[in-house]
Amino acid sequence: MPHTFISGAKGEKPRSDLRAKFTPSNKPLSISINSTVKRMYGQNILSQAQSVYQELQIKTGELEIEDFGALPFVIAARIESVIKQAFTDLRQESLPPIKDFCLGNSTRDRFRRSRLYLPGNQPKLMLNAGIHNPDGIILDLEDAVSPAEKEDTRYVVRNALRSVDFFGAERMVRINQGEPGLKDLEFVVPHNVHLILIPKVEDAEAIKNVDAKISEISAECRRKTPVFLMPIIESGSGVLKALEIAEASPNIVAIAIGLEDYTADIGVQRTDEGIESFFARSMLINAARAAGIQAIDTVYSDVANEAGLRASVQEAKTLGFDGKGCIHPRQIRPIHEEFAPTQSEIEKAQKIVAAYNEAEKKGLGVVSLGSKMVDPPVVKRALRTVKLSEEL
């Protein structure tokens, strides 16, 4: 009996997704569709399935589609995935046209106050994520995706990078560890990802391997813009090598800490007080400052506790962090509000910037405020504070 390959969403009637089943055979290609919107969109789904087959040069076999309102980029991803399960040597791709709003570059020093994690295997969460205005959106290929779904999910994430409007949010992908992570890069680097999060980094070698692979892929696809990196430190070993990691590549723009795995690694419970992680967070902040990059705090996992989230962000800001991860859109606004400078901070920064501008006009190499000299790092921080106040 021929083997049937399956791709797509798990669970009961997953919204904005589909399941595809493909059975190879020598018979001419047949496609059957069961869809909640078949009357309105059945012909469009059929046409798209036929287009994917044509691009992959497949002319035989039986495809069954069970659709739950999937958008075209998801339909194409699921069908391509199931076909490539059956034909593992197939190299052709079926890429949706890249939308204009998916183009553009990021910058080293852009704000990264909030970064919203989205499981890469749940396209329903991607569709409206950008309207909540996070600084970054992370399409997650690592912890949020079960091992059995990782290969399948790569196609969804690739197509989302080409098709979904994130309303100016930095387009991030968290890859897997080791060789699977290097394979992930093949699916995202050619398709306008801005930043790669590298999980569970414990030494500079892991960064160099990712950097080398990105360079190789960029040369092949003729990508001209850089792919920025954000290593995530999640172990005692990584904490002790934080500066080595932070300086491992010129493409690193930020370094983050993951406290769930870190506290498990050192054998303690994570607490709201954070005494158990104070050393690790301080190490990361100092490494980031020494390397001239941003320091990003861990996620706050109690989505319903806004007061707790605000207290956590206030503590992170006091320690010197520039941003924080979030796992739900409702966390974005409180994070932005708590990272906002106070009125006194804004007024002080404005005075420093005014003194800096005056020194620039006069061609002076030093900046003074009253009788005090102002060092360049202070000026840089003041410029950032003024810019941040203008964002709100």
C-alpha positions in Angstrom: 0.0 0.0 0.0 1.5 3.4 -0.9 2.6 5.7 1.8 0.7 8.9 2.4 2.6 12.0 3.5 0.9 14.7 5.7 1.6 18.3 6.2 -0.1 21.1 8.1 -2.0 22.0 11.2 -2.7 19.8 14.1 -5.8 19.8 16.2 -9.5 20.3 15.6 -10.3 22.8 12.8 -7.2 25.1 13.1 -8.1 28.6 12.0 -6.3 30.1 9.0 -4.5 26.9 8.2 -4.9 23.6 6.3 -3.9 20.0 6.2 -2.5 18.4 3.1 -2.1 14.7 2.3 -0.1 13.5 -0.6 0.1 9.9 -1.9 2.6 9.3 -4.6 1.5 7.2 -7.6 2.0 6.7 -11.3 -1.5 8.0 -12.0 -2.1 11.6 -13.3 -2.3 14.2 -10.6 -5.6 14.4 -8.8 -6.6 17.1 -6.3 -9.6 16.9 -3.9 -10.5 19.9 -1.7 -12.6 20.0 1.5 -12.9 23.6 2.6 -15.0 25.7 5.0 -15.0 28.3 2.2 -15.1 26.0 -0.8 -18.1 27.8 -2.4 -16.3 31.1 -2.5 -12.7 30.1 -2.7 -12.6 26.5 -3.8 -11.5 27.4 -7.4 -8.8 29.7 -6.1 -7.4 27.0 -3.8 -7.4 24.5 -6.7 -5.7 27.0 -9.0 -3.0 27.6 -6.4 -2.4 23.9 -5.8 -2.0 23.4 -9.5 0.4 26.3 -9.7 2.6 24.8 -6.9 2.6 21.5 -8.6 3.6 23.1 -11.9 6.5 25.1 -10.3 7.7 21.9 -8.5 7.3 19.9 -11.8 5.1 17.2 -10.2 2.6 15.6 -12.6 1.4 12.5 -10.7 0.0 11.5 -7.4 -3.1 12.2 -5.2 -3.4 15.4 -3.1 -6.1 15.9 -0.5 -6.6 19.3 1.0 -8.6 20.0 4.2 -8.8 23.8 4.4 -9.8 26.0 7.3 -9.5 29.4 5.8 -5.8 29.4 5.0 -4.3 32.4 3.1 -2.4 31.8 -0.1 1.0 31.9 1.5 0.0 29.1 3.9 -1.6 27.0 1.2 1.5 27.1 -0.9 3.7 26.3 2.1 1.8 23.3 3.2 1.5 21.8 -0.3 5.2 22.3 -1.0 6.1 20.8 2.3 4.1 17.6 1.7 5.5 17.2 -1.8 9.0 17.5 -0.6 8.4 14.9 2.1 7.6 12.5 -0.7 10.4 13.7 -3.1 13.3 14.5 -0.8 15.8 15.3 -3.6 13.5 18.0 -5.1 15.3 21.3 -5.4 12.7 23.5 -7.1 10.8 26.0 -4.9 7.3 27.5 -5.1 7.7 31.0 -3.8 4.8 33.5 -3.4 5.6 36.9 -5.0 7.3 39.1 -2.4 5.1 42.0 -1.3 6.4 45.6 -1.3 5.8 45.9 2.4 8.0 42.9 3.1 11.0 44.7 1.6 13.3 47.1 3.4 16.2 47.0 5.8 16.8 47.3 9.5 19.4 49.4 11.3 21.9 48.5 14.0 20.6 51.0 16.6 16.8 50.8 16.0 14.7 50.5 19.1 14.2 46.9 20.3 12.1 47.6 23.4 9.6 44.8 22.6 9.9 41.7 20.5 6.8 39.6 20.1 7.3 35.8 19.9 5.0 34.0 17.5 5.1 30.2 16.9 6.2 29.6 13.3 3.6 26.9 12.9 0.6 29.1 13.8 0.0 31.5 10.8 -3.3 32.7 12.4 -1.1 34.6 14.9 1.0 36.3 12.3 -1.8 37.9 10.3 -2.5 40.8 12.7 0.6 40.8 14.9 1.9 44.0 13.3 -1.1 46.2 14.2 0.0 46.0 17.9 3.2 47.9 17.0 5.9 45.8 18.5 9.4 46.9 17.7 10.2 43.3 16.4 8.2 40.2 15.5 9.9 36.8 16.1 8.8 33.9 13.9 9.9 31.1 16.2 11.3 27.8 14.7 12.8 26.6 18.0 11.0 25.9 21.3 7.5 26.8 20.1 7.6 24.1 17.4 7.7 20.4 18.1 10.4 18.3 16.5 7.9 16.6 14.2 6.8 19.9 12.8 10.1 21.8 12.3 10.6 20.9 8.7 7.0 21.7 7.8 7.2 25.0 9.7 10.2 26.3 7.7 8.0 26.7 4.6 5.4 28.7 6.5 8.0 31.0 8.0 9.7 31.5 4.6 6.4 32.4 2.9 5.4 34.6 5.8 8.6 36.7 5.4 7.6 37.2 1.7 3.8 37.8 2.3 2.8 39.2 5.7 2.7 42.9 6.5 4.3 43.4 9.9 3.7 47.2 9.8 7.4 48.2 10.1 8.3 45.8 12.9 11.8 44.3 12.6 11.4 40.9 11.0 13.1 38.3 13.2 13.4 34.6 13.2 14.6 32.4 16.1 16.4 29.4 14.6 17.3 26.0 16.2 20.5 25.0 17.7 23.4 23.5 15.8 22.9 21.9 12.3 19.1 22.3 12.3 19.6 26.0 12.8 22.0 26.2 9.9 19.4 24.5 7.8 16.8 27.0 9.0 19.0 29.8 7.6 18.6 28.5 4.1 14.8 29.1 4.4 15.0 32.7 5.7 18.2 34.5 4.7 17.2 34.9 1.0 13.7 36.2 2.0 14.4 39.5 3.8 14.7 38.4 7.3 16.3 41.3 9.3 17.6 39.6 12.4 18.4 36.0 13.5 18.0 35.0 17.2 20.5 32.3 18.1 19.3 30.3 21.1 21.3 28.7 23.9 24.7 30.2 22.9 27.6 29.1 25.1 30.6 30.3 23.1 31.8 32.4 20.2 32.1 29.4 17.9 28.3 29.0 17.6 28.0 32.6 16.4 30.9 32.2 13.9 29.2 29.1 12.4 25.9 31.0 11.9 27.8 34.0 10.5 29.7 31.8 8.0 26.5 30.1 6.9 24.7 33.5 6.4 27.6 34.7 4.3 27.5 31.6 2.2 23.8 31.9 1.6 23.9 35.7 1.0 26.6 35.2 -1.7 24.4 32.5 -3.4 21.2 34.6 -3.4 23.1 37.9 -4.0 21.8 39.5 -0.8 23.5 42.8 -0.2 22.0 43.9 3.1 23.4 42.5 6.4 21.6 39.9 8.6 21.8 41.1 12.2 22.3 38.7 15.0 21.0 38.5 18.6 22.5 35.6 20.6 20.4 34.4 23.5 22.4 33.3 26.7 20.5 30.6 28.6 23.2 28.8 30.7 25.8 29.4 33.3 28.5 28.7 30.7 27.1 31.2 28.4 26.9 33.9 31.1 30.6 33.4 32.0 31.4 33.9 28.3 29.0 36.8 27.7 31.7 39.3 26.5 33.3 36.7 24.2 29.8 36.0 22.7 28.9 39.7 22.4 32.1 40.4 20.4 32.0 37.3 18.2 30.6 39.0 15.1 30.2 42.6 13.8 26.7 41.6 12.8 25.6 41.3 16.5 23.4 44.2 17.4 22.0 42.9 20.7 22.4 40.1 23.2 19.5 38.6 25.2 19.0 36.5 28.2 16.6 33.6 28.6 15.9 33.0 32.3 13.7 29.9 32.2 16.5 27.8 30.8 19.2 29.7 32.8 17.6 29.0 36.2 17.0 25.4 35.2 20.7 25.1 34.2 22.0 26.4 37.6 19.4 24.4 39.5 17.2 27.1 41.1 13.6 28.3 40.8 13.0 31.5 39.0 11.4 34.1 41.3 9.7 37.5 40.8 12.4 39.1 43.0 15.1 37.8 40.6 17.9 37.5 43.1 18.9 34.2 41.5 19.5 35.8 38.1 21.0 39.2 39.2 24.6 38.1 38.5 23.7 36.7 35.1 21.7 39.8 34.0 24.5 42.1 35.2 27.1 40.1 33.3 25.0 40.4 30.1 24.5 44.1 30.5 28.1 44.8 31.1 29.1 42.6 28.1 26.7 44.4 25.9 27.9 47.8 26.9 31.6 46.8 26.5 30.7 45.5 23.0 28.6 48.6 22.1 25.4 46.6 21.5 21.9 46.5 23.1 21.0 44.3 26.1 17.6 42.6 26.0 15.8 41.2 29.0 13.9 37.9 29.2 10.2 37.4 28.8 7.6 37.9 31.5 5.5 34.8 31.4 2.4 35.8 33.4 0.3 37.4 30.7 -2.6 38.4 33.0 -0.4 40.2 35.5 0.1 43.7 34.0 1.3 45.2 37.3 3.9 42.4 37.6 5.0 43.1 34.0 5.4 46.8 34.6 7.5 46.1 37.8 9.7 43.7 35.8 10.3 46.3 33.1 11.1 49.0 35.6 13.6 46.7 37.2 15.1 45.8 33.8 15.4 49.5 32.8 17.1 50.3 36.1 19.6 47.5 35.6 20.4 48.9 32.1 18.4 46.7 29.7 17.2 48.3 26.4 14.2 45.9 25.8 12.2 42.9 26.9 10.7 39.9 25.2 6.9 39.4 25.2 4.7 36.4 24.5 1.3 38.2 24.0 0.4 41.5 22.2 -1.2 42.9 25.4 2.3 43.1 26.9 3.6 45.5 24.2 2.1 48.7 25.3 3.1 48.4 29.0 6.7 47.5 27.9 6.9 50.6 25.7 5.4 52.9 28.4 7.8 51.7 31.1 10.8 52.0 28.9 9.8 55.5 28.1 12.0 58.2 29.7 10.6 60.2 32.5 10.0 63.9 32.2 13.2 64.7 34.2 15.2 62.4 32.0 13.9 64.1 28.9 14.6 67.6 30.1 18.2 66.6 31.1 18.8 64.9 27.8 17.4 67.9 25.9 19.9 70.2 27.7 22.8 67.9 26.8 21.7 67.7 23.2 21.4 71.5 23.0 24.9 71.8 24.4 26.1 69.2 21.9 24.5 71.1 19.0 26.0 74.4 20.1 29.5 72.8 20.3 29.0 71.4 16.8 28.2 74.8 15.5 31.3 76.3 17.0 33.5 73.5 15.8 34.4 72.5 19.3 35.7 69.0 20.1 34.3 68.9 23.6 30.8 69.4 25.0 30.2 71.3 28.2 27.1 71.8 30.2 27.6 74.7 32.7 30.9 74.0 34.3 30.9 70.2 33.6 32.4 68.4 30.6 30.1 65.9 28.9 31.6 62.7 27.7 30.7 61.2 24.2 28.8 58.2 25.7 26.6 60.6 27.7 25.8 62.6 24.6 25.0 59.4 22.8 22.6 58.3 25.5 21.0 61.8 25.6 20.4 61.7 21.8 18.8 58.3 22.3 16.6 59.5 25.1 15.3 62.4 23.1 14.6 60.2 20.1 12.8 57.7 22.4 10.6 60.5 23.8 9.6 61.4 20.3 8.5 57.9 19.5 5.8 57.9 22.1 
